[in-house]
Every structure is written in structure tokens, then in C-alpha cells.
Amino acid sequence: LQVLHLLGPKTEADLEKKPKAAKARPAPAEKQKAAVVENGEVGTETRSLLEQLRGEALKFHKPGENYKTEGYVVTPNTMALLKQHLAITGGQVRTRFPPEPNGILHIGHAKAINFNFGYAKANGGVCFLRYDDTNPEKEEEKYFTAIRESYQPYAVTHASDYFDQLYTWALELIRRGQAYVCHQKVEEIKGHNPPPSPWRDRPVEESLLLFEDMRKGKFGEGEATLRMKLVMEDGKMDPVAYRVKFTPHHRTGDKWCIYPTYDYTHCLCDSIEHITHSLCTKEFQARRSSYFWLCNALDVYCPVQWEYGRLNLLYTVVSKRKIIRLVETGAVRDWDDPRLFTLTALRRRGFPPEAINAALQVGVTVAQATMEPHLLEACAREVLNEQAPRAMAVLEPLKVTITNFPAPKALEVLVPNFPADESRGFHKVPFQSTVYIEETDFREEVDKGYKRLAPGQPVGLRHAGYVIAVQNVIKDASGRVIELEVTCTKSDVAEKPKAFIHWVSEPLVCEVRLYERLFLHKNPEDPSEVPGGFLSDLNPVS
């Protein structure tokens, strides 16, 4: 009714036939294969990247014009710092992909890789892979390796590369009265309305001495933190910059027992690497003010943080914490279990990178995007249709004996590698008196619409050049069909059959693993859909 009220009553104009719009004619192939951007010519791959970098990406500033960004804080030193930045980068676009090495990358990360790498490439720039290795408790070598294998960056860096510089800046922040050592417990400062720290106004010299004591290991874990003096967008006050952790680091060993937090490290590492566009998912929007504040508090080059909507996939979970639960409970074997949507799992299932990239071409906006698994599967089929040479396989074999086979030994049949394009070559397969077809390609009783093999209903053997007709059905003691005896006729003299089926002869035995969705519901993490939690939603026959 609301729609009816909005549209109003039908009029004569609604009944008039509308002229058909002329279909847009596709551009010639030669023109489609080239696109030109400001930094020079790019190929079809970059063209597709340009096509997906719509939405928010159209608002991005040019290198050196950070100050034109809404919300960017301009200080008396901003223009001089931007001038130095341009002298170092030569006006080059620089992005970075900064994963934590505490888990395997999943398809949501693939979107981040596509966006960061794609935006840089489309503008003649570069993309860094920077490990955010500031939490040594959860980091493992296998995660570093798996992340490194996922794509080819311009350079590989680590937040730990800059630990000395970050520590020096922390001292400077204290000297400027912008940070202090605090002794509130983690539980006390959680939430949106924690009590203010009674140590916020402690003298600078005292904080410097206490921070040095933190570095020397004189405080236990949780006994002291270094906090920055600012209020974030979500009302969170004075985020933590450093905390004590007596855990050896993967790269620096036991040199440090204090480690910087994401809120402190993120923007300063971007500044050190002269990143022009710090691209983050929407949940980091609440940290934008701290990003700008910290760079300006230290008078260092301040990049621009941009946020975009994250990608959610239905019928799965991608949270590292929840995947770890799945592994620990034995629901999946490891991070590369083919039922997961980590990049290693997709690689193991045979998804080509091009298929993942194609599925992610959903544009970049501030809105959250949701993807059905079948979209990814459709992209994989499209890519494999062009890339994968064909082979015939029978998963549930039924033996077929050709009683009038025309040769005393096996014949060789030429099969096109790509049926839609025979110019791409052929391969030979043996064809002899015994072949195997799918059990489902034979029925004793024919239903309406059924076109495959049945008594009185011949079929063609694909690529063999023969049509077979059932003469005898052989069953075991339980009445199950175990073999067919058939006769064959050359296709050029036989009546054209209703269908052609695939087959194998002299086959190799193989193991085929068929997987279903890991979860039963679209949103296994949604309490309204799955009140018992995601572990209760596991598909028992996945």
C-alpha cells in the first residue's frame, strides 16, 4: 500500500507503450584492451582495477594535497612536511597492506589487498606489505609465510623494523606533555565511560622515569601502560600507546618487554614509509582522530586515513578468533581446510587467483558488502572455463561392455583440450570395449524429460563418434545394476540421439573429495539466526 500511495493512481500515460531503448554496442576488442591513466598506459588487468575503484576512491586526494581531505588537521608545519614528503616520494601514490601475523588471510583480506594494490597500481604507485607484528604472544612463523605467499608487494616491512624510532617518539610525546604512565588496570579502562586516570597530570619527568622502568622490566604485565592524552570519536579517552609483555618477539628476541599498540603504531609506521593513502575498513573510522592527532603531536608527516565498507561472506566465519575455535574443536583440520574461505583454503580447493579478484570487483564504498559463496564459485567456473584443459571423469562408475566393439584393441580418440575452441589443441584418450559411465546417466524406466541412456533410448558417447544402445542389464543379488551390455553404431549412420554423455576407458583411479557448506545458516554469527552460537550451526555432512 505504501508503494501504491507513493506512485499514485494509474493514468493513460502508464498504459502507453514505451519505445525500446537501443542496446549499447560493445566497443571493439582493441579499444577494450587499453585504458590510459594520468601516469601512462595500463593493460586490461589495471583497467578492471580502475573500473572497480569507484565510490569513495573518486574522492581521494592527490599526493601532497592531504590538506584537501575533509577532517584533515592542518598545523603550522603541515605544508613544510608535505613539501618534504613530495621530495622523498616524487609524488608517487603509496599504499600499504598491514596484516597481523596471527592468522591466515581470508577473502576479506583479499578485498583489502585488491583495493590497496589496485589503487596504487592504477595510479602508477606502489603497495607495501607491512606486518603489524606488535603482539608477540599470537604471532607464528607459519602466518608470516602464508601471508607472504598470498601476493607480491613492492616491499616487505615490519612494524618491528621501527621499534627504536617508535620508542624515541614515545619519549618525545611524554616530553611534550602528550603522554603519561598510568597504573589503571585493563578492566578499569574498558568500555566507553571508564573513570579518568588519576595519573593523567603526573609530572613529565616522573612519566619519563617510569616509562624507562617499564622498558627495563621493573613493572609486571598490567601494572603500567603509557597512555596518550586525547579523546577519540567513540568517546574512548586516552588510548594506550605501550604495554608491558614479557614475551620474546619473533624478530627482536628479548630486546623489548614493552610493545606499542595498534593505535600508536599504525599512523607512525605510515608516516615513516610516507604512505599517501592509508586505506582501512569501516571499523577503524573511530581511530581516525587519534591517527591525525598523533602525527601532529610529534610534528611528523601525516598521511590520510580513508575507510571503506568491509566484505562479509555468507555461510561462513572469517574471524581469526572463531577460525581458531573451529581448529581447536576439530570442526576443521586447519586454516587450509577446503570448507573455509581463507586464501590458503581457497587455493587448496583450486580457486584461481583471477576468480577471487573477479568476485571482489564489487566497487569500493563506505557501505558494507555481502557476498554469496555461489558468486565466487561462478567466477571460478568462468576463469577455469578459459584456463583448465578438459578431462573426463566418472565419480560413480557403472561398467558398460560394448559387445560389438569394432576393433580388436583400444582405439585412440582425439578430445579437444577446450571444447569451445578447438584451435587450442587436442589430447588422446583410449576407447575400448569396456567403458564406464555415471550411474545417474542410466535409468531402467524413463521419466518425461529424461534424455540419457535407458532401454530403447540410445545415447552418444561424447567425442568417441559412437552411439550406444542397451541390450542387457546385469544386476547383483540385491537387484542393483552393476553392468550394462550395449551395442555401438557410428554416429554418422545412427539416428541422432537425444543426449551425449561423458565416459572413461582404461581409467586411472582417483580420490575425489566433495564438500558442502560448513554452516547451515547464512549468518552463523547472528544470534537471531543461530541462538546457540556459530559452533552449534555446523553442517554435519559438510
C-alpha positions, 0 to 999 in steps of 0.5 A: 500500500505504501508503494501504491500511495507513493506512485499514485493512481494509474493514468493513460500515460502508464498504459502507453507503450514505451519505445525500446531503448537501443542496446549499447554496442560493445566497443571493439576488442582493441579499444577494450584492451587499453585504458590510459591513466594520468601516469601512462598506459595500463593493460586490461588487468589495471583497467578492471582495477580502475573500473572497480575503484569507484565510490569513495576512491573518486574522492581521494586526494592527490599526493601532497594535497592531504590538506584537501581531505575533509577532517584533515588537521592542518598545523603550522608545519603541515605544508613544510612536511608535505613539501618534504614528503613530495621530495622523498616520494616524487609524488608517487601514490603509496599504499600499504597492506598491514596484516597481523601475523596471527592468522591466515588471510581470508577473502576479506583480506583479499578485498583489502589487498585488491583495493590497496594494490589496485589503487596504487597500481592504477595510479602508477604507485606502489603497495607495501606489505607491512606486518603489524607484528606488535603482539608477540604472544599470537604471532607464528612463523607459519602466518608470516609465510602464508601471508607472504605467499598470498601476493607480491608487494613492492616491499616487505616491512615490519612494524618491528623494523621501527621499534627504536624510532617508535620508542624515541617518539614515545619519549618525545610525546611524554616530553611534550606533555602528550603522554603519561604512565598510568597504573589503571588496570585493563578492566578499569579502562574498558568500555566507553565511560571508564573513570579518568586516570588519576595519573593523567597530570603526573609530572613529565619527568616522573612519566619519563622515569617510569616509562624507562622502568617499564622498558627495563622490566621493573613493572609486571604485565598490567601494572603500567601502560603509557597512555596518550592524552586525547579523546577519540570519536567513540568517546574512548579517552586516552588510548594506550600507546605501550604495554608491558609483555614479557614475551620474546618477539619473533624478530627482536628476541628479548630486546623489548618487554614493552610493545606499542599498540595498534593505535600508536603504531599504525599512523607512525609506521605510515608516516615513516614509509610516507604512505599517501593513502592509508586505506582501512575498513569501516571499523577503524573510522573511530581511530581516525582522530587519534591517527591525525592527532598523533602525527601532529603531536610529534610534528611528523608527516601525516598521511590520510586515513580513508575507510571503506565498507568491509566484505562479509561472506555468507555461510561462513566465519572469517574471524581469526578468533572463531577460525581458531575455535573451529581448529581447536574443536576439530570442526576443521583440520586447519586454516587450509581446510577446503570448507573455509574461505581463507586464501590458503583454503581457497587455493587448496580447493583450486580457486584461481587467483583471477576468480577471487579478484573477479568476485571482489570487483564489487566497487569500493564504498563506505557501505558494507558488502555481502557476498554469496559463496555461489558468486565466487564459485561462478567466477571460478567456473568462468576463469577455469572455463578459459584456463583448465584443459578438459578431462573426463571423469566418472565419480560413480562408475557403472561398467558398460561392455560394448559387445560389438566393439569394432576393433580388436584393441583400444582405439585412440580418440582425439578430445579437444583440450577446450571444447569451445575452441578447438584451435587450442589443441587436442589430447588422446584418450583410449576407447575400448570395449569396456567403458564406464559411465555415471550411474545417474546417466542410466535409468531402467524406466524413463521419466518425461524429460529424461534424455540419457541412456535407458532401454530403447533410448540410445545415447552418444558417447561424447567425442568417441563418434559412437552411439550406444544402445542397451541390450542387457542389464546385469544386476547383483543379488540385491537387484542393483545394476552393476553392468550394462551390455550395449551395442555401438553404431557410428554416429554418422549412420545412427539416428541422432540421439537425444543426449551425449554423455561423458565416459572413461576407458582404461581409467586411472583411479582417483580420490575425489573429495566433495564438500558442502557448506560448513554452516547451515545458516547464512549468518552463523554469527547472528544470534537471531539466526543461530541462538546457540552460537556459530559452533552449534550451526555446523553442517554435519555432512559438510 
